[in-house]
Each structure stands twice: as structure tokens, then as C-alpha cells.
Amino acid sequence: MGTWIDLLEPNALDSLIQNHREQQRVKGTREERDFVPVAKLFCPWGAATWLLSECAPDGLAFGLCDMGFGSPELGYVSLDEVYAIKGPGGIRIEQDVFWKGDKPLSRYADEARVRGRIVD
């Protein structure tokens, strides 16, 4: 039986946790970081997409979340809950292993607000 850790490639998970640890030291200060997203998760049978920039070791991740309803937003998401989503035939949310972020998360969020969806 799998867990939320199975959603992410090991290198991506390591980077997400490192970003989380770095951010915790400066959270709420002028030094707070605007990381380039590390991982893109997507729903193979729908429009939901997540661009993640940080993740606590317990699976609480931060990023840009787009459920496909025209209102993407920055926030926290439980990767336990994302992992629990099952589609037709039992397929699950997947990481796009070919995707690579190329700008800070805030820029993805600004573009997503204008277009009503994540544009990568």
C-alpha cells in the first residue's frame, strides 16, 4: 500500500523538503523566499494541477493549486488527500517528471489569475 510519498520522485521530494526547511527560518520576514516550483502534479483524467514549491516532512505542501474550476490559488495542500484521489480504473494523480519550473511561484500565480488556470 502506498503513501503520499509515492506521488513524487525522490529528488523532487528532497528539494521540496529542503525548501520548506529554508522557508521556516525566514517565514513572516522580508527574507521569505519565492521559490521556483519543484514539482508539477496533474490529474490524468481531469484539469486539476498543482505546482509545488515546498513540502513539510508530514506531507503538507505549499504551492499553486488549480482544481480546474477557473480559480487557481496559492496555498497549502495535504498530499495525503491528493494521494487518496482515485480516478477511473483506480488511476491516481501523477507527477509530470518532464516538467521543470523556470520562474518563481508568484509569477505562475499572477499568470494563472489572469488566465483562470495554470499556464506552464
N, CA, C and O atoms as a GROMACS GRO file, in nm:
protein
  480
    1MET      N    1   0.084  -0.119   0.000
    1MET     CA    2   0.000   0.000   0.000
    1MET      C    3   0.088   0.125   0.000
    1MET      O    4   0.183   0.133   0.078
    2GLY      N    5   0.058   0.219  -0.084
    2GLY     CA    6   0.140   0.338  -0.099
    2GLY      C    7   0.100   0.450  -0.004
    2GLY      O    8   0.004   0.440   0.072
    3THR      N    9   0.179   0.556  -0.011
    3THR     CA   10   0.152   0.677   0.066
    3THR      C   11   0.176   0.798  -0.024
    3THR      O   12   0.213   0.783  -0.140
    4TRP      N   13   0.154   0.916   0.030
    4TRP     CA   14   0.172   1.039  -0.046
    4TRP      C   15   0.314   1.051  -0.101
    4TRP      O   16   0.334   1.117  -0.202
    5ILE      N   17   0.410   0.989  -0.036
    5ILE     CA   18   0.549   0.996  -0.083
    5ILE      C   19   0.561   0.939  -0.224
    5ILE      O   20   0.648   0.980  -0.301
    6ASP      N   21   0.473   0.844  -0.258
    6ASP     CA   22   0.475   0.782  -0.391
    6ASP      C   23   0.436   0.879  -0.503
    6ASP      O   24   0.456   0.847  -0.620
    7LEU      N   25   0.380   0.995  -0.469
    7LEU     CA   26   0.343   1.095  -0.569
    7LEU      C   27   0.465   1.159  -0.634
    7LEU      O   28   0.458   1.205  -0.748
    8LEU      N   29   0.576   1.163  -0.561
    8LEU     CA   30   0.691   1.244  -0.602
    8LEU      C   31   0.816   1.161  -0.625
    8LEU      O   32   0.842   1.062  -0.556
    9GLU      N   33   0.892   1.202  -0.724
    9GLU     CA   34   1.023   1.144  -0.746
    9GLU      C   35   1.112   1.180  -0.625
    9GLU      O   36   1.096   1.288  -0.568
   10PRO      N   37   1.203   1.093  -0.586
   10PRO     CA   38   1.286   1.119  -0.466
   10PRO      C   39   1.360   1.252  -0.469
   10PRO      O   40   1.366   1.321  -0.367
   11ASN      N   41   1.417   1.291  -0.582
   11ASN     CA   42   1.490   1.418  -0.589
   11ASN      C   43   1.397   1.537  -0.568
   11ASN      O   44   1.434   1.634  -0.501
   12ALA      N   45   1.276   1.529  -0.624
   12ALA     CA   46   1.179   1.636  -0.607
   12ALA      C   47   1.138   1.646  -0.460
   12ALA      O   48   1.130   1.756  -0.404
   13LEU      N   49   1.112   1.532  -0.398
   13LEU     CA   50   1.073   1.532  -0.257
   13LEU      C   51   1.183   1.592  -0.171
   13LEU      O   52   1.155   1.674  -0.083
   14ASP      N   53   1.307   1.555  -0.195
   14ASP     CA   54   1.419   1.612  -0.119
   14ASP      C   55   1.425   1.764  -0.134
   14ASP      O   56   1.444   1.836  -0.036
   15SER      N   57   1.409   1.813  -0.257
   15SER     CA   58   1.414   1.957  -0.282
   15SER      C   59   1.297   2.029  -0.215
   15SER      O   60   1.315   2.138  -0.159
   16LEU      N   61   1.179   1.971  -0.220
   16LEU     CA   62   1.062   2.032  -0.157
   16LEU      C   63   1.080   2.043  -0.006
   16LEU      O   64   1.047   2.145   0.054
   17ILE      N   65   1.133   1.938   0.055
   17ILE     CA   66   1.155   1.941   0.200
   17ILE      C   67   1.265   2.040   0.235
   17ILE      O   68   1.254   2.111   0.336
   18GLN      N   69   1.371   2.047   0.155
   18GLN     CA   70   1.478   2.145   0.180
   18GLN      C   71   1.422   2.287   0.170
   18GLN      O   72   1.455   2.372   0.254
   19ASN      N   73   1.340   2.314   0.070
   19ASN     CA   74   1.279   2.447   0.056
   19ASN      C   75   1.194   2.480   0.179
   19ASN      O   76   1.197   2.592   0.230
   20HIS      N   77   1.117   2.381   0.225
   20HIS     CA   78   1.034   2.402   0.344
   20HIS      C   79   1.120   2.441   0.464
   20HIS      O   80   1.089   2.536   0.535
   21ARG      N   81   1.227   2.367   0.485
   21ARG     CA   82   1.314   2.395   0.599
   21ARG      C   83   1.375   2.534   0.588
   21ARG      O   84   1.383   2.608   0.687
   22GLU      N   85   1.419   2.570   0.468
   22GLU     CA   86   1.478   2.702   0.447
   22GLU      C   87   1.374   2.811   0.472
   22GLU      O   88   1.404   2.913   0.535
   23GLN      N   89   1.253   2.790   0.425
   23GLN     CA   90   1.147   2.890   0.441
   23GLN      C   91   1.107   2.908   0.587
   23GLN      O   92   1.076   3.020   0.630
   24GLN      N   93   1.109   2.801   0.664
   24GLN     CA   94   1.068   2.811   0.804
   24GLN      C   95   1.156   2.907   0.883
   24GLN      O   96   1.109   2.971   0.977
   25ARG      N   97   1.282   2.917   0.846
   25ARG     CA   98   1.374   3.006   0.917
   25ARG      C   99   1.342   3.154   0.893
   25ARG      O  100   1.377   3.238   0.975
   26VAL      N  101   1.277   3.185   0.780
   26VAL     CA  102   1.255   3.325   0.743
   26VAL      C  103   1.108   3.361   0.726
   26VAL      O  104   1.076   3.473   0.688
   27LYS      N  105   1.018   3.268   0.755
   27LYS     CA  106   0.874   3.290   0.735
   27LYS      C  107   0.828   3.414   0.810
   27LYS      O  108   0.859   3.433   0.927
   28GLY      N  109   0.753   3.498   0.739
   28GLY     CA  110   0.700   3.618   0.800
   28GLY      C  111   0.796   3.735   0.804
   28GLY      O  112   0.766   3.838   0.865
   29THR      N  113   0.912   3.722   0.740
   29THR     CA  114   1.010   3.830   0.736
   29THR      C  115   1.029   3.875   0.591
   29THR      O  116   0.974   3.816   0.498
   30ARG      N  117   1.108   3.979   0.575
   30ARG     CA  118   1.140   4.026   0.439
   30ARG      C  119   1.227   3.927   0.363
   30ARG      O  120   1.241   3.938   0.241
   31GLU      N  121   1.284   3.832   0.433
   31GLU     CA  122   1.372   3.732   0.372
   31GLU      C  123   1.296   3.612   0.318
   31GLU      O  124   1.356   3.520   0.262
   32GLU      N  125   1.162   3.611   0.334
   32GLU     CA  126   1.083   3.497   0.287
   32GLU      C  127   1.110   3.474   0.138
   32GLU      O  128   1.118   3.569   0.060
   33ARG      N  129   1.122   3.347   0.099
   33ARG     CA  130   1.162   3.309  -0.037
   33ARG      C  131   1.042   3.288  -0.129
   33ARG      O  132   0.936   3.243  -0.086
   34ASP      N  133   1.062   3.322  -0.254
   34ASP     CA  134   0.965   3.295  -0.361
   34ASP      C  135   1.032   3.191  -0.451
   34ASP      O  136   1.092   3.225  -0.552
   35PHE      N  137   1.020   3.065  -0.412
   35PHE     CA  138   1.089   2.958  -0.481
   35PHE      C  139   1.032   2.932  -0.620
   35PHE      O  140   0.914   2.955  -0.646
   36VAL      N  141   1.116   2.883  -0.708
   36VAL     CA  142   1.070   2.825  -0.834
   36VAL      C  143   1.006   2.691  -0.797
   36VAL      O  144   1.065   2.614  -0.721
   37PRO      N  145   0.887   2.662  -0.850
   37PRO     CA  146   0.826   2.534  -0.818
   37PRO      C  147   0.916   2.416  -0.854
   37PRO      O  148   0.987   2.419  -0.955
   38VAL      N  149   0.912   2.315  -0.771
   38VAL     CA  150   0.996   2.196  -0.787
   38VAL      C  151   0.924   2.086  -0.861
   38VAL      O  152   0.984   2.012  -0.938
   39ALA      N  153   0.792   2.074  -0.837
   39ALA     CA  154   0.718   1.961  -0.893
   39ALA      C  155   0.582   2.006  -0.944
   39ALA      O  156   0.518   2.095  -0.888
   40LYS      N  157   0.540   1.942  -1.052
   40LYS     CA  158   0.406   1.961  -1.106
   40LYS      C  159   0.332   1.828  -1.094
   40LYS      O  160   0.377   1.725  -1.145
   41LEU      N  161   0.218   1.832  -1.023
   41LEU     CA  162   0.129   1.716  -1.017
   41LEU      C  163   0.010   1.746  -1.106
   41LEU      O  164  -0.032   1.861  -1.119
   42PHE      N  165  -0.045   1.642  -1.167
   42PHE     CA  166  -0.161   1.663  -1.254
   42PHE      C  167  -0.257   1.546  -1.244
   42PHE      O  168  -0.220   1.436  -1.202
   43CYS      N  169  -0.378   1.572  -1.283
   43CYS     CA  170  -0.485   1.474  -1.283
   43CYS      C  171  -0.500   1.421  -1.426
   43CYS      O  172  -0.545   1.496  -1.513
   44PRO      N  173  -0.464   1.295  -1.453
   44PRO     CA  174  -0.468   1.244  -1.590
   44PRO      C  175  -0.607   1.242  -1.654
   44PRO      O  176  -0.618   1.239  -1.777
   45TRP      N  177  -0.712   1.242  -1.575
   45TRP     CA  178  -0.847   1.233  -1.629
   45TRP      C  179  -0.925   1.363  -1.614
   45TRP      O  180  -1.044   1.367  -1.642
   46GLY      N  181  -0.858   1.471  -1.569
   46GLY     CA  182  -0.927   1.598  -1.548
   46GLY      C  183  -0.832   1.715  -1.562
   46GLY      O  184  -0.725   1.703  -1.621
   47ALA      N  185  -0.874   1.829  -1.508
   47ALA     CA  186  -0.799   1.953  -1.528
   47ALA      C  187  -0.720   1.998  -1.406
   47ALA      O  188  -0.654   2.102  -1.413
   48ALA      N  189  -0.722   1.926  -1.296
   48ALA     CA  190  -0.653   1.969  -1.175
   48ALA      C  191  -0.501   1.962  -1.193
   48ALA      O  192  -0.447   1.867  -1.250
   49THR      N  193  -0.433   2.066  -1.141
   49THR     CA  194  -0.288   2.077  -1.150
   49THR      C  195  -0.236   2.143  -1.022
   49THR      O  196  -0.300   2.233  -0.968
   50TRP      N  197  -0.122   2.099  -0.976
   50TRP     CA  198  -0.056   2.158  -0.861
   50TRP      C  199   0.090   2.185  -0.896
   50TRP      O  200   0.158   2.096  -0.948
   51LEU      N  201   0.137   2.307  -0.870
   51LEU     CA  202   0.279   2.341  -0.881
   51LEU      C  203   0.329   2.360  -0.739
   51LEU      O  204   0.290   2.455  -0.671
   52LEU      N  205   0.416   2.272  -0.694
   52LEU     CA  206   0.459   2.271  -0.554
   52LEU      C  207   0.600   2.328  -0.540
   52LEU      O  208   0.690   2.297  -0.618
   53SER      N  209   0.616   2.412  -0.438
   53SER     CA  210   0.748   2.471  -0.412
   53SER      C  211   0.807   2.429  -0.279
   53SER      O  212   0.928   2.442  -0.258
   54GLU      N  213   0.724   2.379  -0.187
   54GLU     CA  214   0.771   2.339  -0.054
   54GLU      C  215   0.688   2.223  -0.004
   54GLU      O  216   0.573   2.205  -0.045
   55CYS      N  217   0.745   2.144   0.086
   55CYS     CA  218   0.669   2.036   0.149
   55CYS      C  219   0.730   2.003   0.285
   55CYS      O  220   0.850   1.980   0.296
   56ALA      N  221   0.646   2.003   0.386
   56ALA     CA  222   0.689   1.959   0.519
   56ALA      C  223   0.704   1.808   0.517
   56ALA      O  224   0.642   1.740   0.436
   57PRO      N  225   0.786   1.755   0.605
   57PRO     CA  226   0.805   1.609   0.609
   57PRO      C  227   0.676   1.530   0.635
   57PRO      O  228   0.672   1.409   0.609
   58ASP      N  229   0.572   1.596   0.685
   58ASP     CA  230   0.444   1.527   0.710
   58ASP      C  231   0.351   1.528   0.588
   58ASP      O  232   0.240   1.474   0.594
   59GLY      N  233   0.395   1.589   0.477
   59GLY     CA  234   0.314   1.588   0.356
   59GLY      C  235   0.228   1.711   0.335
   59GLY      O  236   0.147   1.712   0.243
   60LEU      N  237   0.243   1.814   0.416
   60LEU     CA  238   0.171   1.939   0.393
   60LEU      C  239   0.256   2.023   0.300
   60LEU      O  240   0.364   2.070   0.337
   61ALA      N  241   0.207   2.042   0.178
   61ALA     CA  242   0.284   2.111   0.075
   61ALA      C  243   0.228   2.251   0.050
   61ALA      O  244   0.112   2.279   0.080
   62PHE      N  245   0.313   2.338  -0.003
   62PHE     CA  246   0.272   2.473  -0.042
   62PHE      C  247   0.296   2.488  -0.191
   62PHE      O  248   0.396   2.441  -0.245
   63GLY      N  249   0.201   2.554  -0.256
   63GLY     CA  250   0.216   2.579  -0.398
   63GLY      C  251   0.095   2.645  -0.458
   63GLY      O  252   0.009   2.698  -0.388
   64LEU      N  253   0.089   2.640  -0.589
   64LEU     CA  254  -0.022   2.694  -0.666
   64LEU      C  255  -0.114   2.577  -0.701
   64LEU      O  256  -0.072   2.482  -0.767
   65CYS      N  257  -0.238   2.586  -0.656
   65CYS     CA  258  -0.333   2.476  -0.672
   65CYS      C  259  -0.444   2.519  -0.767
   65CYS      O  260  -0.505   2.625  -0.749
   66ASP      N  261  -0.469   2.438  -0.867
   66ASP     CA  262  -0.572   2.467  -0.967
   66ASP      C  263  -0.659   2.342  -0.981
   66ASP      O  264  -0.617   2.242  -1.039
   67MET      N  265  -0.780   2.350  -0.930
   67MET     CA  266  -0.870   2.235  -0.936
   67MET      C  267  -0.946   2.228  -1.068
   67MET      O  268  -1.027   2.138  -1.088
   68GLY      N  269  -0.919   2.323  -1.158
   68GLY     CA  270  -0.981   2.319  -1.289
   68GLY      C  271  -1.114   2.392  -1.297
   68GLY      O  272  -1.190   2.372  -1.392
   69PHE      N  273  -1.144   2.477  -1.198
   69PHE     CA  274  -1.271   2.550  -1.195
   69PHE      C  275  -1.255   2.698  -1.224
   69PHE      O  276  -1.349   2.775  -1.204
   70GLY      N  277  -1.137   2.740  -1.270
   70GLY     CA  278  -1.116   2.880  -1.307
   70GLY      C  279  -1.068   2.970  -1.195
   70GLY      O  280  -1.068   3.092  -1.211
   71SER      N  281  -1.027   2.914  -1.082
   71SER     CA  282  -0.981   2.998  -0.971
   71SER      C  283  -0.859   2.939  -0.901
   71SER      O  284  -0.868   2.898  -0.785
   72PRO      N  285  -0.745   2.934  -0.971
   72PRO     CA  286  -0.623   2.882  -0.908
   72PRO      C  287  -0.581   2.972  -0.793
   72PRO      O  288  -0.600   3.094  -0.798
   73GLU      N  289  -0.522   2.912  -0.690
   73GLU     CA  290  -0.480   2.992  -0.576
   73GLU      C  291  -0.356   2.934  -0.510
   73GLU      O  292  -0.330   2.814  -0.516
   74LEU      N  293  -0.282   3.023  -0.446
   74LEU     CA  294  -0.168   2.983  -0.366
   74LEU      C  295  -0.218   2.932  -0.232
   74LEU      O  296  -0.311   2.989  -0.175
   75GLY      N  297  -0.157   2.826  -0.182
   75GLY     CA  298  -0.198   2.777  -0.053
   75GLY      C  299  -0.136   2.644  -0.020
   75GLY      O  300  -0.050   2.593  -0.091
   76TYR      N  301  -0.181   2.590   0.091
   76TYR     CA  302  -0.132   2.462   0.139
   76TYR      C  303  -0.225   2.350   0.094
   76TYR      O  304  -0.346   2.370   0.084
   77VAL      N  305  -0.168   2.235   0.069
   77VAL     CA  306  -0.244   2.118   0.028
   77VAL      C  307  -0.186   1.995   0.097
   77VAL      O  308  -0.065   1.978   0.108
   78SER      N  309  -0.275   1.911   0.143
   78SER     CA  310  -0.234   1.785   0.205
   78SER      C  311  -0.206   1.683   0.095
   78SER      O  312  -0.296   1.648   0.019
   79LEU      N  313  -0.083   1.637   0.087
   79LEU     CA  314  -0.052   1.537  -0.015
   79LEU      C  315  -0.114   1.402   0.019
   79LEU      O  316  -0.131   1.318  -0.069
   80ASP      N  317  -0.149   1.380   0.146
   80ASP     CA  318  -0.228   1.261   0.182
   80ASP      C  319  -0.362   1.265   0.108
   80ASP      O  320  -0.406   1.164   0.054
   81GLU      N  321  -0.426   1.382   0.106
   81GLU     CA  322  -0.554   1.396   0.039
   81GLU      C  323  -0.539   1.384  -0.112
   81GLU      O  324  -0.623   1.324  -0.178
   82VAL      N  325  -0.434   1.442  -0.167
   82VAL     CA  326  -0.411   1.432  -0.311
   82VAL      C  327  -0.387   1.286  -0.350
   82VAL      O  328  -0.439   1.238  -0.450
   83TYR      N  329  -0.309   1.216  -0.269
   83TYR     CA  330  -0.280   1.075  -0.299
   83TYR      C  331  -0.407   0.990  -0.293
   83TYR      O  332  -0.419   0.892  -0.366
   84ALA      N  333  -0.500   1.027  -0.207
   84ALA     CA  334  -0.622   0.949  -0.189
   84ALA      C  335  -0.718   0.961  -0.308
   84ALA      O  336  -0.811   0.881  -0.321
   85ILE      N  337  -0.698   1.060  -0.394
   85ILE     CA  338  -0.785   1.079  -0.510
   85ILE      C  339  -0.762   0.964  -0.609
   85ILE      O  340  -0.649   0.936  -0.648
   86LYS      N  341  -0.872   0.900  -0.647
   86LYS     CA  342  -0.864   0.792  -0.746
   86LYS      C  343  -0.960   0.822  -0.860
   86LYS      O  344  -1.073   0.865  -0.840
   87GLY      N  345  -0.912   0.799  -0.980
   87GLY     CA  346  -0.993   0.821  -1.098
   87GLY      C  347  -1.041   0.691  -1.157
   87GLY      O  348  -1.038   0.587  -1.091
   88PRO      N  349  -1.086   0.696  -1.281
   88PRO     CA  350  -1.135   0.576  -1.348
   88PRO      C  351  -1.030   0.466  -1.347
   88PRO      O  352  -0.913   0.489  -1.375
   89GLY      N  353  -1.073   0.346  -1.314
   89GLY     CA  354  -0.982   0.232  -1.312
   89GLY      C  355  -0.880   0.238  -1.201
   89GLY      O  356  -0.784   0.160  -1.201
   90GLY      N  357  -0.898   0.328  -1.104
   90GLY     CA  358  -0.806   0.338  -0.991
   90GLY      C  359  -0.681   0.421  -1.017
   90GLY      O  360  -0.590   0.423  -0.934
   91ILE      N  361  -0.674   0.490  -1.133
   91ILE     CA  362  -0.555   0.572  -1.158
   91ILE      C  363  -0.549   0.688  -1.059
   91ILE      O  364  -0.651   0.730  -1.005
   92ARG      N  365  -0.429   0.737  -1.037
   92ARG     CA  366  -0.407   0.841  -0.936
   92ARG      C  367  -0.344   0.966  -0.998
   92ARG      O  368  -0.306   0.968  -1.115
   93ILE      N  369  -0.336   1.068  -0.916
   93ILE     CA  370  -0.264   1.190  -0.952
   93ILE      C  371  -0.118   1.150  -0.979
   93ILE      O  372  -0.063   1.063  -0.912
   94GLU      N  373  -0.057   1.217  -1.077
   94GLU     CA  374   0.081   1.184  -1.115
   94GLU      C  375   0.169   1.308  -1.114
   94GLU      O  376   0.121   1.421  -1.126
   95GLN      N  377   0.300   1.286  -1.101
   95GLN     CA  378   0.397   1.392  -1.118
   95GLN      C  379   0.438   1.395  -1.264
   95GLN      O  380   0.466   1.291  -1.324
   96ASP      N  381   0.442   1.515  -1.322
   96ASP     CA  382   0.495   1.532  -1.457
   96ASP      C  383   0.647   1.537  -1.445
   96ASP      O  384   0.704   1.641  -1.413
   97VAL      N  385   0.712   1.425  -1.470
   97VAL     CA  386   0.856   1.415  -1.448
   97VAL      C  387   0.937   1.491  -1.554
   97VAL      O  388   1.058   1.509  -1.538
   98PHE      N  389   0.872   1.536  -1.660
   98PHE     CA  390   0.942   1.611  -1.764
   98PHE      C  391   0.930   1.762  -1.744
   98PHE      O  392   1.001   1.838  -1.810
   99TRP      N  393   0.844   1.805  -1.654
   99TRP     CA  394   0.822   1.948  -1.631
   99TRP      C  395   0.932   2.005  -1.544
   99TRP      O  396   0.978   1.941  -1.450
  100LYS      N  397   0.973   2.127  -1.576
  100LYS     CA  398   1.073   2.197  -1.496
  100LYS      C  399   1.031   2.342  -1.483
  100LYS      O  400   1.011   2.411  -1.583
  101GLY      N  401   1.017   2.388  -1.358
  101GLY     CA  402   0.982   2.528  -1.335
  101GLY      C  403   1.092   2.620  -1.384
  101GLY      O  404   1.210   2.588  -1.374
  102ASP      N  405   1.051   2.736  -1.436
  102ASP     CA  406   1.150   2.830  -1.489
  102ASP      C  407   1.131   2.974  -1.440
  102ASP      O  408   1.194   3.067  -1.491
  103LYS      N  409   1.044   2.991  -1.340
  103LYS     CA  410   1.021   3.125  -1.284
  103LYS      C  411   0.966   3.106  -1.142
  103LYS      O  412   0.920   2.998  -1.107
  104PRO      N  413   0.971   3.211  -1.062
  104PRO     CA  414   0.921   3.200  -0.924
  104PRO      C  415   0.771   3.166  -0.920
  104PRO      O  416   0.696   3.197  -1.013
  105LEU      N  417   0.730   3.103  -0.812
  105LEU     CA  418   0.591   3.063  -0.796
  105LEU      C  419   0.496   3.181  -0.809
  105LEU      O  420   0.387   3.166  -0.865
  106SER      N  421   0.534   3.298  -0.759
  106SER     CA  422   0.446   3.416  -0.768
  106SER      C  423   0.416   3.453  -0.912
  106SER      O  424   0.306   3.500  -0.941
  107ARG      N  425   0.510   3.433  -1.004
  107ARG     CA  426   0.484   3.463  -1.146
  107ARG      C  427   0.385   3.365  -1.205
  107ARG      O  428   0.297   3.404  -1.282
  108TYR      N  429   0.397   3.236  -1.171
  108TYR     CA  430   0.297   3.138  -1.215
  108TYR      C  431   0.160   3.177  -1.162
  108TYR      O  432   0.060   3.168  -1.233
  109ALA      N  433   0.154   3.220  -1.035
  109ALA     CA  434   0.026   3.258  -0.973
  109ALA      C  435  -0.034   3.380  -1.043
  109ALA      O  436  -0.154   3.382  -1.070
  110ASP      N  437   0.047   3.481  -1.072
  110ASP     CA  438  -0.003   3.601  -1.141
  110ASP      C  439  -0.061   3.563  -1.278
  110ASP      O  440  -0.170   3.608  -1.313
  111GLU      N  441   0.010   3.482  -1.353
  111GLU     CA  442  -0.037   3.439  -1.485
  111GLU      C  443  -0.165   3.355  -1.473
  111GLU      O  444  -0.256   3.368  -1.554
  112ALA      N  445  -0.170   3.269  -1.372
  112ALA     CA  446  -0.288   3.184  -1.353
  112ALA      C  447  -0.412   3.267  -1.317
  112ALA      O  448  -0.522   3.235  -1.361
  113ARG      N  449  -0.394   3.371  -1.238
  113ARG     CA  450  -0.507   3.457  -1.202
  113ARG      C  451  -0.564   3.527  -1.326
  113ARG      O  452  -0.686   3.539  -1.340
  114VAL      N  453  -0.477   3.572  -1.413
  114VAL     CA  454  -0.521   3.639  -1.535
  114VAL      C  455  -0.594   3.543  -1.628
  114VAL      O  456  -0.696   3.578  -1.686
  115ARG      N  457  -0.542   3.423  -1.643
  115ARG     CA  458  -0.596   3.326  -1.740
  115ARG      C  459  -0.700   3.232  -1.681
  115ARG      O  460  -0.768   3.162  -1.755
  116GLY      N  461  -0.712   3.229  -1.549
  116GLY     CA  462  -0.809   3.141  -1.486
  116GLY      C  463  -0.764   2.996  -1.478
  116GLY      O  464  -0.845   2.907  -1.452
  117ARG      N  465  -0.637   2.973  -1.501
  117ARG     CA  466  -0.581   2.837  -1.494
  117ARG      C  467  -0.429   2.846  -1.492
  117ARG      O  468  -0.371   2.948  -1.531
  118ILE      N  469  -0.365   2.740  -1.447
  118ILE     CA  470  -0.220   2.735  -1.450
  118ILE      C  471  -0.174   2.723  -1.594
  118ILE      O  472  -0.220   2.636  -1.668
  119VAL      N  473  -0.083   2.810  -1.633
  119VAL     CA  474  -0.024   2.807  -1.766
  119VAL      C  475   0.124   2.781  -1.747
  119VAL      O  476   0.195   2.863  -1.688
  120ASP      N  477   0.170   2.668  -1.797
  120ASP     CA  478   0.311   2.636  -1.778
  120ASP      C  479   0.373   2.618  -1.913
  120ASP      O  480   0.492   2.590  -1.923
   0.00000   0.00000   0.00000
